[in-house]
Amino acid sequence: MPDFDQLADIYWRLGGMQSPSQLHGYLVGLLSAGGELASDAWLEQAAHYIDAVEAPDREDSRALVALYEATHQRLSAGEMELQLLLPDDAAEVSQRIDSIAQWCEGYIAGFARQGKVVQRQQGQQQYSADVSETLSDIAAISQVGLSNDDEDPVRREQDIFEISEYLRLAAITVYLECNQEIIADGVRPANTDTAKASISPAGLFGKKSKKLH
């Protein structure tokens, strides 16, 4: 799994202006909605989404394919191993919060793109109330930012952790629900719903009105 800095270097070389987190969110959203891409198709989509001014070279392509394969494996394994591609704790807080928001933007874009593909192939899809609510939550989290009164570093770190963990578990839950063959094979984690429910989106957004918003 390429790390954030490795993907950031690729963005710099290709002339992309977004955060690598946004591309990872896009990929997770696409996979969650049932997307399965060959390497060439993924590279084409990734370059387009990055808005690259030049095509990825061989080394960059290997890293982007590794991102796809590792993300797909971690989602489909059903072992709750998915991690969001975000800057590490040493990065500026504003960058970390912005990257969370951009991850969410990417997720919604990827889910919507693949949703249109599925709709063309299978007709209009009806998602469960849980999936619809989760998508609304992710769209809302994409609007978070750092307010001027964010001065408590401990509380701020807790906010970042809770939001990231909610998004991680939410993405796994949506993937498993929208890819029914995974559930049929019996790999759905027994504690996914419980863990996700322990982090209330309403509580997170309530704090965001005072802290992150």
N, C-alpha and C positions, 0 to 999 in steps of 0.2 A: 504494500500500500504506500504510494508516494506520500510524503508529508507536505504540510502547507508550504514550507519554504521552497521545496522542489517544484511544486506547481506554480508558485509565485515567480520563480525564475523562468519557467516556460512562458507565463503571461508576459513577462518583460521582454523576452526574446521575440515573441510573436506580435508584440505591440498591443496586447489586450489591456483594457483599462479597468476591468472588473476584478473582484476578489476571487481567488480560487475556490473559496467557500461557495460562491454562487454556482460555479460549475458542478461542484459535488452535490449541492442541493438539487440542481437540475437533474443530475443523473439518478439520485435517489427517488425523486418524484416520477421520473420516467419509468424506472423499474417498478415502483410501487403500483403504477397504473397498468402494469402488465407488459411493459416494453422489453423486448429481447433483440439486441442488435449484434450483427457481425462486427468484427473489428473495423473494417473499412467504413461501414455505415456510422459507427460510433465516432471515429476520427473525423468524419465529415461533419457530423452534428456538433462535435466539440469545437472544431475550428470555427464553425459558423457562430456558435454561441459565445465563444471567446471574442468574436469579431476580430479575428487575427488578420493582420495585414500581409502575412505570408504563411505558407503551408508549414505544418510542423515537420521538422526533420526526423531522421530515423530515431534518434535518442528521445526526442520529445514524444514521438508517436508511441514508443515503448512505454514511456511513463503514463501516457493517457490511457493506453490499453490496460496497463497494470491497475490504474485507478478503477476502470470499469470492472475488470475481473474480480478484484478484491472486494469492491462494493457489492457486486452481485453475489459473490460467495457468502459474504457476511449477512446479507439479507436473507438469502434462500436457505442457509443452514439452520435457521430457527434457534440459534443459540444466544441471541441477544448480544452479538459481538459488534454490531454496527457502531461506529464512532463518527461523529460529525467532523469534517475536515475544517478545523478552525486554527487560528494562530495559537501558539502556546502561551502559557501564563506569563512569560516574560514580555510579551507584546504590550503596547499601550492599551489601556482599558477601552478607550474609544474605538480602537481598531478591532478589538475582540467583540465589542457590542455591535459595531457596524457589520462585522463578518457574520454574526448570528442573523441579523436582519437580511443580509444578502443571501445567506443560505436558504432562508425561508422564501425569498423572492424566486430563487432558482427552483426550489421544490415545487412551488405553485406553477411555474412556467413549464417544468418538465411533466408534471402530472396532467396539466391541461393539454399539452401537445400530444401526449400518448393517448389521452382520453378521446381526442378527436379521431385518432387512428382507429381505436377500438370501436368508436361509434360508427365510422364508415364501414367497418368490417362486420360488426355484430348488431348494429342498431343502438338506439339510445340506452345508456346504462343507468341503472337505478342503484345508487349507493346507499348503504345503511345510514341511519341517523348518526351513529358513532363516527363513520368516515366523514360525513358531511360536516359534523361539528369539529372534527380534528382539522379538516382543511380550513375551516373558518378561523380556528385558533392559530394555525400556522400563518395565515394571511394577516392576522392581527399582530402576531409577533414580528412580522416583517417591518412593522412601523416603529419598533422600539428604537430609542436613542438614549444618549446620556444627557441628563438634565444638569443644570448648573449647581444644584444642591446635592449632587452625588458625592458626598465627602466621606462617608463611612466605608473604608476599604473592605472590612469584614463582611458587612451587609451586601456590598456590591459584588464581592466574590460569590456569596451565597446566591444572589440573584442570577448571576451568570451560570452557575452550576445548575440551578433548578431549571432554568429555561432550556439549557442544553440537554439536560437529562429528559425533560418532558419531550423535546423534539425527537430525541433518539428513540425513545420508547413509542412515541406516536407514529414515527415512520415505519418501525417494525410492525406495529399493529395494522396499519393501513396496507402494507405490503402483503401480509399474510391473509388479510380479509379479501383483498382484490385479486389474489392469486390462489384460487380455491384448491388447486391441485396440491399446493404445499400443505394446506390444512388436511387434505384427504390423506396425505402420506404420514400424518401424525407427527409432524415436526414442530407444531406450534408450541412455543414455550408456555408452560402451565401458569406461570406467574406474570406474564406480560400485562394482562389487564389490571391485575392488582397493583403492580409497580407503577403503571401509568396513572391509575386512579389516585395513588398516594400523593401525586403532585397535581394540585388543582389549577387548571388554567385560570379560573376566576381569581384565585388567590394571587397568582403571578401577575395578572393584569392589574389587580388592585394595588399591588406594590409598585407597579410600573407608573401608576398615576402620580406617585410621589418620587420615585427613583428613576427607573428606566421607563421611557415613554416614547 
